[in-house]
Amino acid sequence: MTIQAKGKCKMTLYNTTMTVDVKYEKYERHGESYIKIKKLDFHIKDTDIKVYFENLFDKDPRLGEEMNRLLNENSKTIFKEIKPAFEEALKQLIIGLGSKIYSNVPLNKIFPPE
């Protein structure tokens, strides 16, 4: 059976414990100090998760609701399967956002001297 549908997905993580370990490198540009991310380790240690897929089965909303219920009843097991890819996606998001900020904002503006 092929599932083809169009709709939104909402994934909520709660009661979550994460670890983030970041190594930075300081550099000078135009007489100001900046930092860049050299290495980032990101891990989700524990989480509860709730998902909702809108319009999962185009023609049968009852089947979609039942599938959402089944997914949420087994969310810990399912999350263990997708966890490595999910962690990598979040890691790349953090690196991307951090790089944009750190390359445009001098270090003394991020961490003002006392």
C-alpha positions as CSV (number, residue, x, y, z in Angstrom):
1,M,0.0,0.0,0.0
2,T,1.4,3.3,-1.0
3,I,0.7,6.3,1.2
4,Q,0.5,9.6,-0.6
5,A,-0.7,12.6,1.3
6,K,-0.1,16.3,1.7
7,G,-0.2,18.1,5.0
8,K,1.7,19.4,8.0
9,C,3.5,17.5,10.6
10,K,4.1,18.6,14.2
11,M,6.7,17.0,16.4
12,T,6.9,18.1,20.1
13,L,9.8,17.0,22.3
14,Y,9.2,17.5,26.1
15,N,10.9,16.4,29.3
16,T,14.1,16.5,27.2
17,T,17.7,16.2,28.3
18,M,20.3,17.2,25.7
19,T,24.0,17.7,25.8
20,V,25.9,20.1,23.6
21,D,29.6,20.3,23.6
22,V,31.1,23.1,21.4
23,K,34.7,23.9,20.5
24,Y,35.4,27.4,19.2
25,E,38.3,29.0,17.5
26,K,39.0,32.7,17.9
27,Y,40.2,34.8,14.9
28,E,40.7,38.4,14.0
29,R,39.0,40.3,11.2
30,H,39.0,44.1,10.7
31,G,40.6,44.6,14.1
32,E,37.9,42.7,16.0
33,S,37.8,39.3,17.5
34,Y,35.3,36.7,16.2
35,I,34.7,33.0,16.9
36,K,33.8,30.1,14.7
37,I,32.6,26.7,15.6
38,K,35.3,24.1,15.1
39,K,33.5,21.1,16.5
40,L,30.0,20.5,17.9
41,D,28.7,17.3,19.6
42,F,24.9,17.2,20.1
43,H,23.1,14.3,21.8
44,I,19.6,13.8,23.0
45,K,19.8,11.7,26.1
46,D,16.1,11.3,27.0
47,T,12.9,12.7,25.7
48,D,9.2,12.2,25.5
49,I,7.8,12.9,22.1
50,K,4.4,13.6,20.6
51,V,3.7,13.7,16.8
52,Y,0.8,14.7,14.7
53,F,0.6,14.1,11.0
54,E,-2.2,16.2,9.3
55,N,-4.1,14.5,6.5
56,L,-1.9,11.4,6.7
57,F,-4.4,9.4,4.6
58,D,-6.1,11.7,2.1
59,K,-9.5,10.1,2.0
60,D,-9.8,8.6,5.5
61,P,-9.4,11.0,8.4
62,R,-10.3,8.2,10.9
63,L,-7.4,6.1,9.7
64,G,-5.1,9.1,10.0
65,E,-6.2,9.7,13.6
66,E,-5.7,6.1,14.5
67,M,-2.2,6.1,12.9
68,N,-1.3,9.2,15.0
69,R,-2.5,7.5,18.1
70,L,-0.5,4.4,17.3
71,L,2.6,6.4,16.6
72,N,2.3,8.3,19.9
73,E,1.7,5.1,21.9
74,N,5.0,3.8,20.4
75,S,6.9,7.1,20.2
76,K,9.9,6.1,22.4
77,T,10.6,3.1,20.3
78,I,10.1,5.0,17.0
79,F,12.3,7.9,18.2
80,K,15.1,5.5,19.0
81,E,15.1,4.6,15.3
82,I,15.2,8.1,14.0
83,K,17.3,9.6,16.8
84,P,20.7,9.6,14.9
85,A,19.3,11.4,11.9
86,F,17.3,13.8,14.1
87,E,20.4,14.6,16.1
88,E,22.5,15.2,13.0
89,A,19.8,17.5,11.5
90,L,19.6,19.6,14.7
91,K,23.4,19.6,14.9
92,Q,23.7,21.0,11.3
93,L,20.9,23.6,12.1
94,I,22.8,24.8,15.2
95,I,26.1,24.9,13.3
96,G,24.5,26.9,10.5
97,L,22.8,29.4,12.7
98,G,25.8,29.7,15.0
99,S,28.1,30.3,12.1
100,K,25.9,33.1,10.7
101,I,25.8,34.8,14.0
102,Y,29.4,34.3,15.0
103,S,30.8,35.4,11.6
104,N,28.8,38.7,11.7
105,V,28.8,39.7,15.4
106,P,32.2,40.5,17.1
107,L,33.0,38.5,20.2
108,N,32.8,41.6,22.4
109,K,29.2,42.1,21.4
110,I,28.3,38.4,22.1
111,F,30.2,38.4,25.4
112,P,30.5,42.1,26.5
113,P,33.4,42.8,28.8
114,E,32.4,43.5,32.4
